[in-house]
Structures are given as C-alpha cells and as structure tokens.
Amino acid sequence: MVTRVHPTIPLDVVEATWLVKYPERMVSSAELIGLQALALAKHVKHVEEMRQRVSREKIQRMLQLKSEL
C-alpha cells in the first residue's frame, strides 16, 4: 500500500460471510425468510459493535495524540 499500513478488519470475516448456517436440504420460503431475518439481525448487531469499537479507538488515539503534543 502507499501508506505502508496494513488494513485491519474489526470483525470475523467467516462469520460475517456466513451469518447463519443454512441446512443441507431444500428449504421452504418461510424457512428461507426466517434464516434471512436471522442473518439481517446478526448483521445489524455486528455493524453496531464495529461502529462503537471504531468510535472508542478514535477517541483513544485522539487523546494519545493530544498528550504527546
């Protein structure tokens, strides 16, 4: 990269990709909707946790920079 900084991903990529375990069989429309609702609910939770973690990290780094000046 140009900045020589390696990006970090503050989440589990495998879990984010497969938020729910789909059965190894054909599912009905109702079951599929239920699985998608579970994945969506879990996604919202992960995004909120990530947002809070990034906000805390920004504040911590800002205070660290301020104390170094």
PyMOL commands that set and color helices and strands:
alter all, ss='L'
color gray80, all
select helices_A, chain A and resi 13-17+29-68
alter helices_A, ss='H'
color red, helices_A
deselect
rebuild
show_as cartoon
